Amino acid sequence: MARTLVPLFMFFFFGANAQTALSIKDCENLFQKNNLQLLSEQYNIAGSKAAVIQARIWEQPYVSGEINFYNPNNKQVFDIGKKGQKALAIQQLIYMGGKKKSEIEFAQSNVQLAELQYEELLRNLSYQLKSSFYEVYFGQLKIKQLEKQITQLDELIKAYAVQANKGNVALKEVVRLESLALSLRNDINDIQKTVFSFQENLQILTNTNENIIAIGNESTLNQQMLVPSIFTLSQLQEKAIEKNPNYLKATKQKEQDEINLRWQKAIAKPDLTLGGTYDQSGGAFSNQVTLTFGMSLPFKNKNRGNIRMAESMLSKSSVEIDQARTSLSAQLATAYKTLNYQQSQLSISMQSMGDFETVYEGVIQNFQKRNISLIEFTDFIESYNQSILYINEIKKQIVLSKETINYIANENIF
């Protein structure tokens, strides 16, 4: 598990609770190992596999018999000897029309649906995990950037307070600087609330009681921000159709409904009961052995209702496949366009941000030398603050958009 030195501001940010610094890989490992929902869903798969075993089992043979209780001729109780009476019968139900085969196929399809359900749950929770991680990570970066400004402002406030006491500057200038610092601290409080909320999600998903501090390689992330997808939109849509669990579940559901329709039609066909009997003295002749058979006559019960229901379910699942395909394509198209737009906005913003940093240092120095007014200084600081928060937010949205594309396509595209 990766650990790292925690910046001083993070101790105030997370309080006195136990905390741990984790990368996205660390969180994913804990998630797959500890998540209770995933562990619970695995039991559904095990249960579905057990149902297949049960479906393969045929009905047990039915054995019956009779023995003499009282022979009035000989006035003998339980006369079951050579001149007495006893009989034995055995019967076995034989499924006709492919019932047993359809039942097994239906149970096997339930296993496949349970596995897809597990994959869908894994995909959804993994997406929540990554989204929460990056919300925490970029929230921490925002706080760090604001803390840097507050530290510089606090130094200016101390210096101006000394000058105000000497009468060299107006007290209102000190108050204006304090108000600006207070505004930045209020921004930190708002961000902190959001980070706490997503940190709670991380704790639940990884099943840990520790506060998670998100760590990552900022330079690597910045290099990847403007990297475009190596796939076209149509290629991504093809991949999603091949791997998206929600779409695969829709196709598997149709296959199961087709099996169910065959099964219900097979149920309408009567089953055969075969057997044999042995009768010592009660038959047409002594020690009689006979072959028995039986079959119900489906005059009224032809399973029409269940067949019609199965046909309706099959029609419904066919429509749902088309709906799932349409929804999948639309979701990917939106995510793809959103990512391209966000990358173009970041590219424009990054070009101007380099000048912003240079001007920021110059403004700080010129204000200390009193070459610019307090109003000019505070206006610039507020604009600068909005700019760095905006760029940080765009970076976060780009990462989340890439994760959304990975989520929909169910493949690590980025």
QUIBELUR-V852060 format. One record per pair of residues at least 24 apart in sequence whose C-alpha atoms are under 10 Angstrom apart, sorted by the first residue. I is the first residue (numbers start at 1). J is the second residue. D is the distance in Angstrom with one decimal. If there is no record, write none. Layout:
I_J_D + I_J_D
This chain:
1_25_9.1 + 1_26_6.0 + 1_27_9.1 + 1_29_9.1 + 1_30_9.2 + 2_26_6.9 + 2_27_9.9 + 2_215_9.0 + 3_213_9.7 + 3_215_8.9 + 4_213_9.6 + 4_215_8.1 + 6_213_8.3 + 6_215_9.5 + 7_144_8.7 + 8_144_9.9 + 9_140_9.5 + 9_143_8.4 + 9_144_7.5 + 9_147_7.7 + 10_140_8.1 + 10_143_9.0 + 10_144_8.7 + 10_213_8.3 + 13_140_9.1 + 13_143_9.1 + 13_188_9.5 + 13_189_9.3 + 13_192_7.3 + 13_195_9.7 + 13_196_9.2 + 14_192_9.1 + 14_195_9.9 + 14_196_8.4 + 14_211_7.3 + 14_212_9.1 + 14_213_8.7 + 15_211_9.5 + 16_211_9.9 + 17_209_9.2 + 17_210_7.2 + 17_211_6.9 + 18_209_7.9 + 18_210_5.2 + 18_211_6.2 + 18_212_8.9 + 19_209_8.6 + 19_210_4.9 + 19_211_4.3 + 19_212_5.8 + 19_213_7.0 + 20_209_9.9 + 20_210_6.3 + 20_211_6.2 + 20_212_5.2 + 20_213_6.0 + 20_214_8.7 + 21_210_9.6 + 21_211_8.4 + 21_212_5.8 + 21_213_4.5 + 21_214_6.0 + 21_215_6.3 + 21_216_9.9 + 22_133_9.4 + 22_211_10.0 + 22_212_6.5 + 22_213_6.1 + 22_214_5.4 + 22_215_5.8 + 22_216_8.4 + 23_133_8.6 + 23_137_9.6 + 23_212_9.4 + 23_213_8.5 + 23_214_5.9 + 23_215_5.0 + 23_216_5.9 + 23_217_9.1 + 24_129_8.7 + 24_130_7.1 + 24_133_6.9 + 24_134_8.5 + 24_137_9.7 + 24_214_7.4 + 24_215_7.6 + 24_216_7.5 + 25_130_9.7 + 25_216_9.8 + 26_206_9.7 + 26_214_9.8 + 26_215_9.9 + 27_126_9.8 + 27_129_7.7 + 27_130_8.5 + 27_133_8.2 + 27_202_7.9 + 27_203_9.5 + 27_205_8.8 + 27_206_6.7 + 27_212_8.9 + 27_214_9.0 + 28_126_7.5 + 28_129_7.6 + 28_130_8.2 + 28_205_9.3 + 28_206_7.9 + 29_206_8.5 + 30_203_10.0 + 30_205_8.5 + 30_206_5.3 + 30_207_7.8 + 30_208_8.5 + 31_122_9.6 + 31_125_8.8 + 31_126_8.0 + 31_129_8.1 + 31_202_8.8 + 31_203_9.4 + 31_204_9.1 + 31_205_5.9 + 31_206_4.3 + 31_207_7.3 + 31_208_9.4 + 32_122_8.5 + 32_125_9.8 + 32_126_8.8 + 32_205_9.1 + 32_206_7.8 + 33_206_8.0 + 33_207_9.2 + 34_204_9.7 + 34_205_8.1 + 34_206_5.9 + 34_207_5.8 + 34_208_8.3 + 35_122_9.7 + 35_125_9.1 + 35_203_9.9 + 35_204_7.9 + 35_205_5.7 + 35_206_5.6 + 35_207_5.8 + 35_208_9.4 + 36_204_9.0 + 36_205_8.1 + 36_206_8.7 + 36_207_7.4 + 37_118_9.5 + 37_121_8.2 + 37_122_8.9 + 37_125_8.9 + 37_205_8.7 + 38_118_7.3 + 38_119_9.4 + 38_121_7.3 + 38_122_6.8 + 38_125_8.9 + 38_205_9.8 + 39_118_9.7 + 40_118_9.6 + 41_114_8.3 + 41_115_9.0 + 41_117_8.2 + 41_118_6.1 + 41_119_9.7 + 41_121_8.3 + 41_122_9.5 + 42_114_8.6 + 42_115_8.4 + 42_117_9.8 + 42_118_7.1 + 43_114_9.6 + 43_118_10.0 + 44_110_9.9 + 44_111_8.6 + 44_114_6.5 + 44_115_8.6 + 44_117_9.3 + 44_118_8.6 + 45_110_8.7 + 45_111_6.1 + 45_112_8.5 + 45_113_8.8 + 45_114_5.4 + 45_115_6.2 + 45_116_9.6 + 45_117_9.0 + 45_118_8.0 + 46_111_8.3 + 46_114_9.1 + 46_115_9.7 + 47_110_9.8 + 47_111_8.5 + 47_114_9.3 + 48_107_7.0 + 48_108_7.8 + 48_109_9.1 + 48_110_6.2 + 48_111_5.0 + 48_112_8.7 + 48_113_9.2 + 48_114_7.1 + 48_115_9.3 + 49_107_7.9 + 49_108_7.4 + 49_109_10.0 + 49_110_8.3 + 49_111_5.9 + 49_112_9.4 + 49_114_9.4 + 50_107_9.1 + 50_108_10.0 + 50_111_9.2 + 51_104_8.8 + 51_106_9.8 + 51_107_6.2 + 51_108_8.3 + 51_110_8.7 + 51_111_8.6 + 52_103_8.7 + 52_104_6.1 + 52_105_8.3 + 52_106_8.5 + 52_107_5.1 + 52_108_5.9 + 52_109_9.3 + 52_110_8.7 + 52_111_8.1 + 53_104_8.5 + 53_107_8.8 + 53_108_9.5 + 54_103_9.9 + 54_104_8.7 + 54_107_9.0 + 55_100_7.5 + 55_101_9.0 + 55_102_9.5 + 55_103_6.3 + 55_104_5.3 + 55_105_8.9 + 55_106_9.0 + 55_107_6.9 + 55_108_9.2 + 56_100_7.4 + 56_101_8.4 + 56_103_8.2 + 56_104_6.2 + 56_105_9.8 + 56_107_9.4 + 57_100_8.9 + 57_104_9.5 + 58_92_9.3 + 58_93_8.2 + 58_94_8.5 + 58_95_8.6 + 58_100_8.1 + 59_92_7.5 + 59_93_6.5 + 59_94_8.4 + 59_95_9.2 + 60_91_9.1 + 60_92_7.1 + 60_93_8.0 + 61_90_6.8 + 61_91_5.6 + 61_92_4.7 + 61_93_7.2 + 61_273_10.0 + 61_274_9.7 + 61_275_8.9 + 62_89_8.2 + 62_90_5.6 + 62_91_5.1 + 62_92_6.3 + 62_93_8.6 + 62_275_8.9 + 63_88_7.6 + 63_89_5.8 + 63_90_4.4 + 63_91_6.4 + 63_92_8.9 + 63_275_9.3 + 63_276_9.8 + 63_277_9.7 + 64_88_6.0 + 64_89_5.2 + 64_90_6.3 + 64_91_8.6 + 64_277_9.2 + 65_89_5.9 + 65_90_8.6 + 65_277_8.9 + 65_278_9.0 + 65_279_9.3 + 66_279_9.0 + 67_279_10.0 + 67_280_9.7 + 80_280_9.1 + 81_280_9.7 + 82_280_8.5 + 82_281_9.5 + 83_280_8.6 + 83_281_7.9 + 83_286_9.7 + 84_280_7.7 + 84_281_7.1 + 84_282_9.7 + 85_279_7.7 + 85_280_5.6 + 85_281_5.4 + 85_282_6.9 + 85_286_9.7 + 85_287_9.6 + 86_278_8.3 + 86_279_6.3 + 86_280_5.5 + 86_281_7.3 + 86_282_8.1 + 86_287_9.4 + 87_277_7.3 + 87_278_5.4 + 87_279_4.3 + 87_280_6.0 + 87_281_8.3 + 87_282_8.0 + 87_283_9.5 + 87_287_8.9 + 87_288_9.2 + 87_289_9.7 + 88_276_8.4 + 88_277_5.5 + 88_278_5.1 + 88_279_6.6 + 88_280_8.9 + 88_289_9.5 + 89_275_7.2 + 89_276_5.7 + 89_277_4.1 + 89_278_6.3 + 89_279_8.6 + 89_289_9.6 + 89_290_9.2 + 89_291_9.6 + 89_292_9.1 + 90_274_8.4 + 90_275_5.2 + 90_276_5.5 + 90_277_6.5 + 90_278_9.2 + 90_291_9.7 + 90_292_9.0 + 91_273_6.5 + 91_274_5.5 + 91_275_4.0 + 91_276_6.7 + 91_277_8.8 + 91_291_9.7 + 91_292_7.9 + 91_293_8.3 + 91_294_9.7 + 92_272_8.4 + 92_273_5.6 + 92_274_5.4 + 92_275_6.0 + 92_276_9.4 + 92_293_9.3 + 93_271_7.1 + 93_272_6.0 + 93_273_4.5 + 93_274_6.5 + 93_275_8.7 + 93_293_9.6 + 93_294_9.3 + 93_295_9.6 + 94_270_9.7 + 94_271_6.0 + 94_272_5.1 + 94_273_5.8 + 94_274_7.2 + 94_295_9.8 + 95_266_9.3 + 95_267_9.1 + 95_269_9.2 + 95_270_8.1 + 95_271_5.1 + 95_272_6.6 + 95_273_8.6 + 96_266_7.5 + 96_267_8.4 + 96_268_9.8 + 96_269_6.8 + 96_270_6.7 + 96_271_5.1 + 96_272_6.8 + 97_262_9.5 + 97_263_8.8 + 97_265_8.4 + 97_266_5.0 + 97_267_7.6 + 97_268_8.6 + 97_269_6.2 + 97_270_8.1 + 97_271_8.0 + 98_262_8.6 + 98_263_7.6 + 98_265_9.5 + 98_266_6.2 + 98_267_8.7 + 98_269_9.4 + 99_262_8.4 + 99_263_5.9 + 99_264_8.3 + 99_265_8.7 + 99_266_5.4 + 99_267_6.3 + 99_268_9.5 + 99_269_8.8 + 99_271_9.1 + 100_263_8.5 + 100_266_9.2 + 100_267_9.7 + 101_259_9.7 + 101_262_9.9 + 101_263_8.4 + 101_266_9.9 + 102_258_10.0 + 102_259_6.3 + 102_260_7.3 + 102_261_9.2 + 102_262_6.9 + 102_263_5.2 + 102_264_8.9 + 102_266_8.2 + 102_267_9.8 + 103_259_8.4 + 103_260_8.2 + 103_262_9.6 + 103_263_6.7 + 103_264_9.7 + 104_259_9.8 + 104_263_9.9 + 105_256_8.3 + 105_259_7.0 + 105_260_9.0 + 105_263_9.3 + 106_255_9.3 + 106_256_6.2 + 106_257_8.7 + 106_258_9.4 + 106_259_6.1 + 106_260_6.7 + 106_262_10.0 + 106_263_8.4 + 107_256_9.1 + 107_259_9.9 + 108_256_9.2 + 109_252_7.5 + 109_253_8.3 + 109_255_7.9 + 109_256_6.0 + 109_257_9.7 + 109_259_8.7 + 110_252_9.2 + 110_253_9.0 + 110_256_7.9 + 112_249_8.7 + 112_252_7.7 + 112_253_9.6 + 112_256_9.8 + 113_245_9.7 + 113_248_9.0 + 113_249_6.4 + 113_250_9.4 + 113_252_6.8 + 113_253_7.5 + 113_256_9.0 + 114_249_9.3 + 115_245_9.6 + 115_249_9.6 + 116_244_9.6 + 116_245_5.9 + 116_246_7.9 + 116_247_9.9 + 116_248_7.5 + 116_249_6.3 + 116_252_9.0 + 117_245_7.6 + 117_246_8.3 + 117_248_10.0 + 117_249_7.6 + 118_245_9.2 + 119_244_9.4 + 119_245_6.6 + 119_246_9.2 + 119_410_9.7 + 120_244_8.3 + 120_245_5.5 + 120_246_6.7 + 120_248_9.9 + 120_249_9.0 + 120_410_9.4 + 121_245_9.3 + 123_244_9.4 + 123_245_8.4 + 123_406_9.7 + 123_407_6.8 + 123_408_9.1 + 123_410_7.4 + 124_407_7.8 + 124_408_9.8 + 125_205_7.4 + 126_205_8.6 + 126_403_9.9 + 126_407_8.6 + 127_400_9.3 + 127_403_7.1 + 127_404_7.6 + 127_406_8.8 + 127_407_6.5 + 127_408_9.8 + 128_198_9.5 + 128_201_8.0 + 128_202_8.5 + 128_205_8.3 + 128_403_9.9 + 129_198_9.1 + 129_199_9.9 + 129_201_7.5 + 129_202_6.2 + 129_203_9.6 + 129_204_9.5 + 129_205_6.6 + 129_206_8.4 + 130_202_8.9 + 130_399_9.6 + 130_400_8.2 + 130_403_7.6 + 130_404_9.9 + 131_198_8.6 + 131_201_9.8 + 131_202_9.5 + 131_396_9.4 + 131_397_9.8 + 131_399_8.7 + 131_400_6.3 + 131_401_9.7 + 131_403_7.7 + 131_404_9.0 + 132_195_8.6 + 132_197_8.8 + 132_198_5.0 + 132_199_6.9 + 132_200_8.9 + 132_201_6.6 + 132_202_6.4 + 132_205_9.7 + 132_214_9.7 + 132_400_9.7 + 133_195_9.4 + 133_198_7.4 + 133_199_7.6 + 133_201_8.9 + 133_202_6.9 + 133_212_8.9 + 133_213_8.8 + 133_214_6.3 + 133_215_9.1 + 134_195_9.7 + 134_198_9.1 + 134_214_7.6 + 134_215_9.4 + 134_216_9.5 + 134_396_6.9 + 134_397_9.3 + 134_399_7.7 + 134_400_7.6 + 135_191_9.9 + 135_194_8.1 + 135_195_6.7 + 135_196_9.9 + 135_197_9.5 + 135_198_6.7 + 135_199_8.6 + 135_214_9.1 + 135_393_9.6 + 135_396_7.3 + 135_397_9.3 + 135_399_9.9 + 135_400_8.9 + 136_191_9.4 + 136_192_9.1 + 136_194_8.1 + 136_195_5.0 + 136_196_7.9 + 136_197_8.9 + 136_198_6.3 + 136_199_6.5 + 136_202_9.2 + 136_212_8.7 + 136_213_7.5 + 136_214_6.2 + 136_215_9.3 + 137_195_8.4 + 137_198_10.0 + 137_199_9.8 + 137_212_10.0 + 137_213_7.6 + 137_214_5.0 + 137_215_6.6 + 137_216_7.7 + 137_218_9.8 + 137_396_8.8 + 138_191_9.8 + 138_195_9.0 + 138_214_8.8 + 138_215_9.8 + 138_218_9.9 + 138_389_9.8 + 138_392_6.9 + 138_393_7.6 + 138_395_8.3 + 138_396_6.3 + 138_397_9.9 + 139_188_9.1 + 139_190_10.0 + 139_191_6.2 + 139_192_7.4 + 139_193_9.8 + 139_194_7.8 + 139_195_6.1 + 139_196_9.7 + 139_198_9.9 + 139_214_9.6 + 139_389_9.7 + 139_392_8.7 + 139_393_8.9 + 139_396_9.1 + 140_188_9.6 + 140_191_8.4 + 140_192_8.3 + 140_195_7.7 + 140_213_8.4 + 140_214_8.0 + 140_215_9.3 + 141_218_9.5 + 141_389_9.3 + 141_392_7.8 + 142_187_9.4 + 142_188_7.9 + 142_191_7.8 + 142_192_9.6 + 142_385_9.8 + 142_388_8.1 + 142_389_6.4 + 142_390_9.8 + 142_391_9.9 + 142_392_6.9 + 142_393_8.7 + 143_184_9.5 + 143_185_9.2 + 143_187_8.5 + 143_188_5.8 + 143_189_9.0 + 143_190_10.0 + 143_191_7.3 + 143_192_7.9 + 143_389_9.5 + 144_188_9.2 + 145_188_9.8 + 145_385_8.7 + 145_388_8.0 + 145_389_8.6 + 145_392_9.8 + 146_181_9.5 + 146_184_6.5 + 146_185_7.9 + 146_187_8.2 + 146_188_7.1 + 146_385_7.6 + 146_388_9.1 + 146_389_8.9 + 147_181_9.7 + 147_184_8.2 + 147_185_8.1 + 147_188_8.2 + 149_181_8.2 + 149_184_8.2 + 149_381_8.6 + 149_385_8.6 + 150_178_9.7 + 150_180_8.8 + 150_181_5.8 + 150_182_8.7 + 150_183_9.7 + 150_184_7.0 + 150_185_7.7 + 151_181_9.0 + 152_181_9.5 + 152_364_8.6 + 153_177_7.1 + 153_178_8.0 + 153_180_8.3 + 153_181_6.4 + 153_184_10.0 + 153_364_9.4 + 153_381_9.9 + 154_178_8.0 + 154_181_7.5 + 156_364_9.3 + 156_367_9.3 + 156_368_7.6 + 157_181_9.1 + 159_368_9.2 + 160_368_9.4 + 173_373_9.9 + 173_374_6.9 + 173_375_9.2 + 174_374_9.7 + 176_374_8.2 + 176_375_9.0 + 176_378_8.3 + 177_374_8.4 + 177_375_10.0 + 177_377_9.5 + 177_378_7.6 + 179_378_9.9 + 180_378_7.2 + 180_379_9.8 + 180_381_8.5 + 180_382_8.1 + 183_382_9.3 + 184_382_8.9 + 184_385_8.4 + 187_385_9.9 + 221_395_8.8 + 221_396_10.0 + 221_399_8.5 + 222_395_8.0 + 224_398_9.7 + 224_399_9.0 + 224_414_8.9 + 225_339_10.0 + 225_342_9.6 + 225_343_7.1 + 225_346_8.3 + 225_347_9.2 + 225_394_9.6 + 225_395_6.9 + 225_396_9.4 + 225_398_6.8 + 225_399_7.4 + 225_402_9.5 + 226_339_9.6 + 226_340_9.0 + 226_342_9.2 + 226_343_5.7 + 226_344_8.1 + 226_346_7.9 + 226_347_7.3 + 226_395_9.6 + 226_398_8.7 + 227_340_10.0 + 227_343_8.5 + 227_414_8.9 + 228_339_8.8 + 228_340_7.7 + 228_343_8.4 + 228_402_9.8 + 228_414_8.9 + 229_336_8.9 + 229_339_9.4 + 229_340_9.2 + 229_402_9.0 + 229_405_9.9 + 229_413_7.3 + 229_414_7.2 + 230_413_8.0 + 230_414_8.8 + 231_413_8.2 + 232_336_9.1 + 233_329_9.0 + 233_332_7.5 + 233_333_6.7 + 233_335_9.8 + 233_336_6.9 + 233_337_9.1 + 234_329_8.7 + 234_332_9.3 + 234_333_8.9 + 236_329_8.9 + 236_332_7.5 + 236_333_9.1 + 236_336_9.2 + 236_405_8.5 + 236_406_9.5 + 236_408_9.2 + 236_409_6.6 + 236_411_9.5 + 236_413_8.7 + 237_325_9.2 + 237_328_7.5 + 237_329_5.9 + 237_330_9.2 + 237_331_9.5 + 237_332_6.8 + 237_333_8.3 + 237_408_9.1 + 237_409_7.2 + 238_329_9.0 + 238_409_8.6 + 239_408_9.4 + 239_409_6.0 + 239_410_8.1 + 239_411_8.0 + 239_413_10.0 + 240_325_9.2 + 240_328_7.4 + 240_329_8.3 + 240_332_8.5 + 240_405_9.4 + 240_406_9.3 + 240_407_9.3 + 240_408_6.5 + 240_409_4.0 + 240_410_6.6 + 240_411_8.1 + 241_324_9.4 + 241_325_7.2 + 241_328_7.8 + 241_329_8.7 + 241_408_9.6 + 241_409_7.7 + 241_410_9.6 + 242_409_8.5 + 242_410_9.1 + 243_408_9.0 + 243_409_6.6 + 243_410_5.8 + 243_411_7.6 + 244_324_9.9 + 244_325_9.9 + 244_328_8.4 + 244_407_8.4 + 244_408_6.5 + 244_409_5.8 + 244_410_5.4 + 244_411_8.7 + 245_408_9.1 + 245_409_9.2 + 245_410_7.7 + 246_321_9.7 + 246_324_7.5 + 246_325_9.6 + 246_328_9.0 + 246_408_9.3 + 246_410_10.0 + 247_320_9.1 + 247_321_7.0 + 247_322_9.3 + 247_323_9.2 + 247_324_5.6 + 247_325_6.7 + 247_327_9.4 + 247_328_7.8 + 248_321_8.8 + 248_324_9.2 + 248_325_9.9 + 249_321_9.0 + 249_324_9.6 + 250_317_6.8 + 250_318_8.3 + 250_319_9.5 + 250_320_6.5 + 250_321_5.4 + 250_322_9.1 + 250_323_9.3 + 250_324_7.2 + 250_325_9.3 + 251_317_7.8 + 251_318_8.1 + 251_320_8.7 + 251_321_6.1 + 251_322_9.6 + 251_324_9.3 + 252_317_9.3 + 252_321_9.5 + 253_313_9.5 + 253_314_8.6 + 253_316_10.0 + 253_317_6.5 + 253_318_9.0 + 253_320_9.4 + 253_321_9.0 + 254_313_8.4 + 254_314_6.1 + 254_315_8.5 + 254_316_8.5 + 254_317_5.1 + 254_318_6.3 + 254_319_9.5 + 254_320_8.8 + 254_321_8.0 + 255_314_8.5 + 255_317_8.9 + 255_318_9.6 + 256_313_9.9 + 256_314_8.6 + 256_317_9.5 + 257_310_6.7 + 257_311_8.0 + 257_312_9.3 + 257_313_6.4 + 257_314_5.1 + 257_315_8.9 + 257_316_9.4 + 257_317_7.6 + 257_318_9.5 + 258_310_8.0 + 258_311_8.3 + 258_313_9.0 + 258_314_6.4 + 258_315_9.7 + 258_317_9.7 + 259_310_9.3 + 259_314_9.6 + 260_306_9.5 + 260_307_8.7 + 260_309_9.9 + 260_310_6.4 + 260_311_8.9 + 260_313_9.3 + 260_314_8.8 + 261_306_8.5 + 261_307_6.2 + 261_308_8.6 + 261_309_8.6 + 261_310_5.1 + 261_311_6.4 + 261_312_9.6 + 261_313_8.9 + 261_314_7.8 + 262_307_8.6 + 262_310_8.8 + 262_311_9.8 + 263_306_9.9 + 263_307_8.8 + 263_310_9.3 + 264_302_9.6 + 264_303_7.0 + 264_304_8.6 + 264_305_9.4 + 264_306_6.4 + 264_307_5.5 + 264_308_9.2 + 264_309_9.4 + 264_310_7.4 + 264_311_9.7 + 265_302_8.5 + 265_303_7.4 + 265_304_8.4 + 265_306_8.6 + 265_307_6.3 + 265_308_9.8 + 265_310_9.4 + 266_302_9.8 + 266_303_9.2 + 266_307_9.7 + 267_301_9.9 + 267_302_8.1 + 267_303_7.0 + 267_306_9.5 + 267_307_9.3 + 268_298_7.4 + 268_301_7.3 + 268_302_4.7 + 268_303_5.2 + 268_304_7.9 + 268_306_9.6 + 268_307_8.8 + 269_295_9.9 + 269_296_9.1 + 269_297_9.1 + 269_298_7.4 + 269_301_9.7 + 269_302_7.5 + 269_303_9.0 + 270_294_9.8 + 270_295_6.3 + 270_296_5.7 + 270_297_6.9 + 270_298_6.6 + 270_301_9.9 + 270_302_9.2 + 271_295_6.0 + 271_296_7.0 + 271_297_9.6 + 272_296_7.9 + 328_408_7.3 + 328_409_8.7 + 329_408_9.4 + 329_409_9.9 + 331_404_9.3 + 331_405_8.7 + 331_408_7.6 + 331_409_10.0 + 332_404_8.5 + 332_405_6.5 + 332_406_9.7 + 332_407_9.7 + 332_408_6.7 + 332_409_7.8 + 333_405_9.4 + 334_401_9.8 + 334_405_9.6 + 335_400_9.8 + 335_401_6.2 + 335_402_8.1 + 335_403_9.6 + 335_404_6.8 + 335_405_6.2 + 335_408_9.0 + 336_401_7.9 + 336_402_8.5 + 336_404_9.2 + 336_405_7.2 + 337_401_9.7 + 338_397_9.3 + 338_398_8.5 + 338_401_7.2 + 338_402_9.7 + 339_397_8.2 + 339_398_6.0 + 339_399_8.8 + 339_400_9.0 + 339_401_5.7 + 339_402_7.0 + 339_404_9.6 + 339_405_9.0 + 340_398_8.8 + 340_401_9.5 + 341_398_9.3 + 342_394_6.6 + 342_395_8.3 + 342_397_7.5 + 342_398_6.2 + 342_399_10.0 + 342_401_8.8 + 343_394_8.2 + 343_395_8.5 + 343_397_9.5 + 343_398_6.9 + 345_391_9.0 + 345_394_7.8 + 345_395_9.9 + 346_390_9.5 + 346_391_6.8 + 346_392_9.4 + 346_393_9.8 + 346_394_6.5 + 346_395_7.3 + 346_398_8.9 + 347_391_9.9 + 349_387_8.5 + 349_388_9.6 + 349_390_9.0 + 349_391_6.9 + 349_394_9.4 + 350_391_7.8 + 352_387_9.9 + 353_384_9.2 + 353_387_8.0 + 353_388_8.1 + 353_391_8.6 + 356_380_9.8 + 356_383_9.8 + 356_384_7.2 + 356_387_8.7 + 356_388_9.3 + 357_384_8.7 + 357_388_9.7 + 359_384_9.6 + 360_384_7.6
